[in-house]
Amino acid sequence: MTRTGALRWFKSSYSDGGGGNCLEVAYEDRPTRVDAIHIRDSKNPAGPALSVTPTAWRRFAESL
């Protein structure tokens, strides 16, 4: 997957902000569609990020 727009990273509203183990999720800021969901460690924002399709992300979220 190739990024074409700016990423908007956000944490879950359940994150306490106390430096715990959190993931951040982002999507490309494009008005027409989302091609990929990006996931990274909030404590290492310069580190690797995982990119998945919206379908894979939805299936993962529904399984929780």
Secondary structure, DSSP 8 states (H G I E B T S, - for coil): ----S-EEEEE-TT--SSS-S-EEEEEE--SS----EEEEETT-TTS-EEEE-HHHHHHHHHH-
